Amino acid sequence: MAGLKKTGREQELIEKARKYLPGGTLGNASGDVVIAKGQGSHIWDSSGNEYVDYLLGSGPMILGHAHPDVAEAVRGQLESGSTFFANNEHAIELAEEICKAMPCADKVRFCSTGTEATLYAMRAARAFRKRDKILKFEGGFHGMNDYSLMSIWPTNLKPFPEAVPGSAGIPKAVQETMLVAPFNDLETTTAIIEKHHDELGGVIVEPFQRLIAPKPGFLQGLREITTRYEIPLIFDEVVTSFRFAYGGAQEFYGVVPDICSLGKAAAGGYPLTAVAGRDEIMAHFDAEAVQSDDFMPMIGTLSGNPIAAVAGLATLKILKQPGTYDRMFGLGWQIRSGLQRILDEAEIPAKVVGEDVLFDVYFTDEDIVDYRSTLKADSKMLNKFNSLIREKGVFKGPSKFYLSAVHSGEDVEKTMAAFKYAAEKLSG
């Protein structure tokens, strides 16, 4: 890549990855770079190139990499054991903190991945409601379980509410249990729910769908229609919990679901996610609280492990400090608005969308309001943009700029310079 050195060692690792990993990757970010180290808001690849990091491990490093308080907490626990498959002090304390933070949370059950968290959230809604079908939104990302993969990135667009599998290997029976609606279209969503309300076990939504903010009134309307028919509303807050506000998107947007999934920032980069919700729904995880046919077993070897729990407690303690969110949003606004201004000045059609702590650019002159509108953007232009800013030491994934609490004014300056360089190249 122009402007970046590539040592023989890193190239050797890339070739080894191609030999032993499908597609040469871990299944996540591109395999053309091997990360060796992270510290604060920066990462270094195996060739020694340094970058301002806006990927942040796909979000969990909200305090940056190797935060000293989180590292100290983890080191302190290591000598006392890494997992017990039983209750531990730190997981109990973390559950208490989550219930205090999240408006919908009376109780919490831990797991290890977002895929598990959304799977169990949907299962709990079905158990409570005693209905099989779930409504999700086209383009909504809820992890990699079979139900979540329906209409996640369809190219063969079907009329709503028909679901389209997003992966090989999913049984057709799963497809038949999922209904799909367009995000930010309350009229169509309401019509689908009214028609199928007696079949629905729940409605799952990212309150902030990938990069798309909800239109004013959309989440409120969704809350109203689900309440009317007593259908559990699930917020997938794996991305937004403790990021948009200490109480997540439900605090940020002022709409409280019945149950939520959460993760990423909640454990400071360690494998811990959770399902949290109202007592009546969470009771299905308790064999003594419900009839045997209504009980939902939930077993995970590493669920609530003390290493991740102490990391989560240390992370949340810092996020609670006064001014933390104001600073993140302030720096994010500088970067987000600066990117839009630079692209406008270069006369490049583009829309920078999202919230100040989580955003990206779509190369289009049309508004981005739902999944289908994103398909009109120039994805090749985005790939080129990502490559160009990386040449100047700014690292992000295929989509999304994640802000951390430790990004600095110097990071903003370097990022603006990279944006100007990319705009010059793209408009040249």
C-alpha positions in Angstrom: 0.0 0.0 0.0 1.4 3.4 -1.0 3.1 5.3 1.8 3.3 2.3 4.1 6.2 -0.1 4.5 5.6 -3.8 4.5 8.3 -6.0 6.1 9.1 -9.5 5.1 7.8 -10.7 8.5 4.3 -9.2 8.0 4.1 -10.5 4.4 5.1 -14.0 5.7 2.3 -13.8 8.2 -0.2 -12.8 5.6 0.8 -15.7 3.4 0.5 -18.1 6.4 -2.9 -16.7 7.1 -3.9 -17.4 3.5 -2.7 -21.0 3.9 -4.4 -21.8 7.2 -7.4 -19.5 7.5 -10.4 -19.5 5.1 -10.0 -16.4 2.9 -6.8 -15.6 4.8 -8.7 -13.9 7.6 -10.3 -14.4 11.0 -13.6 -13.7 9.3 -13.6 -10.1 10.3 -11.5 -7.3 8.9 -9.4 -7.5 5.7 -6.4 -9.8 5.7 -4.0 -7.3 4.1 -2.7 -6.1 7.5 -1.6 -7.9 10.7 -2.0 -5.9 13.9 0.8 -6.4 16.4 0.0 -3.9 19.2 -2.6 -1.4 20.5 -2.1 1.4 23.0 -4.6 4.0 23.7 -6.2 5.3 20.4 -3.3 3.9 18.3 -2.4 0.6 16.8 0.7 -0.8 15.1 1.0 -3.4 12.4 3.6 -6.1 12.2 5.7 -3.9 10.0 5.8 -1.1 12.6 3.3 1.3 10.8 1.4 3.3 13.3 -2.3 4.3 12.9 -5.0 6.3 14.6 -7.5 3.5 15.3 -11.2 4.0 14.6 -12.0 0.3 14.3 -11.3 -0.2 18.0 -11.8 -4.0 17.8 -15.2 -3.3 16.1 -16.2 -1.2 19.1 -15.4 -2.7 22.5 -12.2 -0.7 23.0 -14.2 2.4 24.1 -11.3 3.3 26.5 -8.7 2.6 23.8 -6.3 -0.3 23.8 -4.7 -1.6 27.0 -6.2 1.1 29.3 -4.1 1.0 32.4 -7.0 0.7 34.8 -8.6 -2.2 32.9 -5.2 -3.9 32.5 -4.6 -3.6 36.2 -8.0 -5.1 37.1 -7.4 -8.0 34.8 -3.9 -8.7 36.1 -5.3 -8.6 39.6 -7.8 -11.3 38.8 -5.5 -13.6 36.7 -3.8 -15.1 39.7 -7.2 -15.8 41.4 -8.6 -17.8 38.5 -10.0 -17.1 35.0 -13.3 -18.9 35.1 -15.3 -21.1 37.5 -18.6 -22.1 35.8 -20.2 -20.8 38.9 -21.2 -17.5 40.5 -18.4 -15.1 41.2 -18.3 -11.8 43.0 -17.3 -9.6 40.0 -20.1 -10.9 37.7 -22.7 -10.3 40.4 -21.4 -6.7 40.8 -21.4 -6.2 37.1 -25.0 -7.5 36.8 -26.0 -4.9 39.5 -24.3 -2.1 37.6 -26.0 -3.0 34.3 -29.4 -3.1 36.0 -28.8 0.3 37.5 -27.7 1.7 34.1 -30.1 0.2 31.6 -33.7 1.5 31.9 -35.3 -1.8 30.8 -33.1 -4.1 33.0 -34.5 -5.8 36.1 -32.3 -8.8 35.7 -29.3 -9.9 33.6 -28.0 -13.1 32.2 -24.5 -13.2 30.8 -23.1 -14.9 27.7 -19.9 -14.4 25.6 -20.9 -13.0 22.2 -23.4 -10.8 20.6 -24.6 -13.7 18.5 -25.6 -15.5 21.7 -27.1 -12.4 23.3 -29.5 -11.7 20.4 -30.4 -15.4 20.0 -31.4 -15.7 23.7 -33.2 -12.4 23.6 -35.4 -13.6 20.8 -35.9 -17.0 22.5 -36.9 -15.3 25.7 -39.5 -13.1 23.9 -40.9 -16.2 22.2 -41.1 -18.1 25.5 -42.9 -15.2 27.2 -45.3 -14.5 24.3 -45.8 -18.1 23.3 -45.6 -17.2 19.6 -42.9 -18.4 17.1 -42.3 -15.5 14.7 -40.0 -12.6 15.2 -40.0 -9.3 13.2 -36.7 -7.8 12.4 -35.6 -4.9 10.1 -34.0 -5.3 6.7 -30.3 -4.7 7.0 -30.3 -5.0 10.7 -27.3 -6.8 12.2 -27.9 -9.0 15.2 -24.9 -11.3 15.0 -24.4 -14.6 13.2 -27.2 -16.8 14.5 -29.6 -18.2 11.9 -32.5 -15.9 12.8 -30.3 -12.8 12.7 -28.9 -13.6 9.3 -32.3 -13.2 7.6 -32.3 -10.1 5.3 -29.1 -8.9 6.7 -27.6 -7.8 3.4 -29.9 -8.9 0.6 -29.2 -8.1 -3.0 -32.3 -10.0 -4.2 -34.8 -7.6 -2.7 -38.2 -9.1 -1.8 -41.5 -7.5 -0.9 -42.0 -7.0 2.8 -42.3 -8.9 5.1 -40.6 -11.8 3.2 -37.2 -12.8 4.6 -34.1 -13.6 2.6 -31.4 -15.8 4.0 -28.0 -14.0 4.3 -26.0 -17.2 4.5 -25.7 -20.7 3.1 -26.7 -23.5 5.5 -29.8 -22.0 7.1 -32.8 -24.3 7.3 -35.8 -23.0 5.3 -37.9 -23.5 8.5 -36.0 -20.6 10.1 -36.8 -18.3 7.1 -40.5 -19.1 7.7 -40.3 -17.8 11.3 -38.9 -14.4 10.5 -40.8 -11.3 9.2 -38.9 -8.3 7.8 -39.8 -4.6 7.8 -38.0 -1.5 6.5 -36.2 0.5 9.1 -37.6 4.1 9.7 -40.8 3.3 7.9 -43.4 3.3 10.7 -46.4 3.0 8.4 -45.2 -0.2 6.7 -44.0 -1.6 10.0 -47.3 -0.9 11.7 -49.2 -2.5 8.9 -47.1 -5.7 9.2 -47.4 -5.9 12.9 -51.2 -5.3 12.8 -51.6 -8.1 10.2 -49.3 -10.6 12.0 -49.6 -9.6 15.6 -51.1 -12.9 16.8 -48.1 -14.8 15.3 -45.4 -12.5 16.7 -43.3 -13.5 19.6 -41.3 -10.3 19.5 -39.8 -7.4 17.5 -36.1 -6.9 17.4 -34.4 -3.7 16.3 -31.1 -1.9 16.4 -32.3 1.4 17.8 -29.5 2.9 15.7 -29.3 0.5 12.7 -25.7 0.0 11.7 -25.1 3.7 10.8 -28.7 5.0 10.4 -30.2 7.0 13.1 -34.0 6.6 13.8 -36.2 9.2 12.3 -38.0 11.3 15.0 -41.0 9.3 16.2 -39.9 6.0 14.7 -38.8 4.3 17.9 -41.6 5.9 19.8 -44.1 4.6 17.3 -42.6 1.1 17.4 -42.9 1.1 21.2 -46.5 2.2 20.9 -47.6 -0.5 18.4 -45.8 -3.3 20.2 -47.3 -2.2 23.6 -50.8 -2.2 22.0 -50.5 -5.8 21.0 -48.4 -6.8 24.1 -45.5 -7.9 21.9 -42.1 -7.8 23.5 -39.8 -5.1 22.0 -36.1 -6.1 21.9 -33.4 -3.5 21.5 -30.2 -4.9 20.2 -27.7 -2.7 22.1 -24.6 -4.8 21.6 -23.1 -1.8 19.8 -24.9 1.2 21.5 -24.9 0.1 25.1 -22.6 2.3 27.2 -21.6 4.1 24.0 -24.4 6.5 23.1 -25.0 7.2 26.8 -24.3 5.3 30.1 -27.9 4.0 29.7 -27.4 3.1 26.1 -29.6 4.0 23.1 -32.7 3.6 25.3 -31.5 6.5 27.4 -30.1 8.5 24.4 -33.3 8.2 22.4 -35.7 8.1 25.4 -37.5 4.8 24.4 -37.5 1.8 26.8 -37.8 -1.7 25.3 -38.9 -4.8 27.2 -35.6 -6.6 26.8 -32.2 -5.8 25.3 -28.9 -7.4 24.3 -25.7 -5.6 25.2 -22.0 -6.1 24.9 -18.8 -4.6 23.3 -18.2 -1.6 25.6 -19.7 -3.4 28.5 -16.7 -5.6 29.0 -13.8 -3.3 27.8 -12.6 -5.7 25.1 -13.1 -9.0 26.9 -15.6 -11.7 25.9 -18.8 -10.9 27.7 -22.2 -9.9 26.5 -25.6 -10.0 28.2 -29.4 -10.2 27.9 -31.2 -7.8 30.2 -34.9 -7.1 30.6 -38.1 -7.0 32.6 -38.6 -9.5 35.4 -41.5 -11.2 33.7 -39.4 -12.1 30.7 -36.2 -12.8 32.4 -38.1 -15.3 34.7 -37.9 -17.8 31.8 -34.2 -18.3 32.6 -35.1 -19.4 36.2 -36.4 -22.9 36.5 -38.0 -22.2 39.9 -39.9 -19.1 38.6 -41.8 -20.7 35.7 -43.5 -24.0 34.7 -41.1 -26.6 33.4 -42.4 -26.2 29.8 -41.6 -22.4 30.0 -38.1 -22.8 31.3 -35.2 -21.7 29.1 -31.8 -23.2 30.0 -28.9 -21.0 29.2 -25.5 -22.6 29.7 -22.1 -21.2 28.7 -18.7 -22.3 29.8 -17.3 -18.7 30.0 -20.5 -16.8 30.7 -19.9 -14.2 33.3 -16.3 -15.2 33.7 -14.4 -13.0 36.3 -11.7 -11.8 33.9 -14.3 -10.2 31.6 -16.4 -9.1 34.6 -13.6 -7.1 36.3 -12.7 -5.6 32.9 -16.3 -4.5 32.5 -16.5 -3.0 36.0 -13.2 -1.1 35.5 -14.5 0.2 32.1 -17.9 1.3 33.4 -16.3 3.1 36.4 -14.3 5.3 34.0 -17.3 5.9 31.7 -19.3 7.1 34.6 -16.8 9.9 35.3 -18.2 13.4 34.6 -17.5 14.7 31.1 -16.5 11.4 29.5 -19.4 11.3 27.1 -19.3 15.1 26.4 -15.7 14.8 25.4 -16.3 11.7 23.1 -19.2 13.4 21.4 -17.3 16.6 21.0 -14.3 15.0 19.3 -16.6 12.9 17.2 -18.5 15.9 16.1 -15.2 17.6 14.9 -14.3 14.5 12.9 -17.8 13.9 11.5 -18.5 17.5 10.5 -15.0 17.9 9.2 -15.3 15.0 6.9 -18.5 16.3 5.5 -17.1 19.7 5.0 -13.9 18.4 3.2 -15.9 16.2 0.8 -18.3 19.1 0.1 -15.5 21.5 -0.7 -14.0 18.8 -3.0 -17.5 18.6 -4.7 -17.7 14.9 -4.0 -21.3 13.7 -3.5 -21.3 12.2 0.0 -23.4 11.9 3.1 -21.7 11.5 6.5 -24.4 9.7 8.6 -24.7 8.4 12.1 -24.2 9.9 15.6 -21.1 11.8 16.7 -19.6 8.7 18.4 -20.4 6.3 15.6 -20.6 7.3 11.9 -19.3 6.9 8.4 -19.6 8.2 4.9 -21.8 7.0 2.0 -20.7 8.3 -1.4 -24.1 9.4 -2.7 -26.1 12.6 -3.0 -29.3 10.9 -1.7 -30.4 10.7 1.9 -29.7 7.5 3.8 -32.7 6.4 5.8 -32.9 2.6 5.5 -31.0 -0.4 4.1 -32.3 0.0 0.5 -31.1 3.6 0.3 -27.6 2.4 1.3 -27.5 0.3 -1.9 -27.5 3.5 -4.0 -24.1 4.5 -2.6 -20.8 3.9 -4.4 -19.2 1.1 -2.4 -16.0 1.1 -4.6 -15.5 4.8 -3.7 -15.8 3.9 0.0 -13.2 1.2 -0.4 -10.9 3.6 -2.1 -11.4 6.2 0.6 -10.7 3.7 3.3 -7.5 2.7 1.6 -6.4 6.3 1.0 -6.8 7.4 4.7 -4.9 4.2 5.8 -2.0 5.4 3.7 -1.9 8.4 5.9 -2.1 6.5 9.1 -5.9 6.4 9.8 -7.3 2.9 10.3 -11.0 1.9 10.2 -13.0 -1.1 9.1 -15.0 -1.5 5.9 -17.7 0.7 7.6 -17.9 2.8 10.8 -15.7 5.3 12.6 -15.8 4.3 16.3 -14.8 7.0 18.8 -13.1 6.2 22.1 -12.7 8.2 25.3 -9.0 8.5 24.6 -8.9 9.9 21.1 -7.1 13.3 21.2 -6.9 16.6 19.5 -3.7 15.4 17.8 -5.6 12.4 16.5 -8.3 14.8 15.0 -5.6 16.8 13.3 -4.0 13.8 11.7 -7.4 12.5 10.7 -8.4 15.7 9.0 -5.1 15.7 7.1 -5.9 12.2 5.9 -9.4 13.2 4.8 -7.9 16.1 2.8 -5.5 13.8 1.1 -8.2 11.3 0.3 -10.5 14.0 -1.1 -7.8 15.3 -3.3 -7.1 11.8 -4.7 -10.8 11.0 -5.2 -11.6 14.3 -7.0 -8.4 14.3 -9.1 
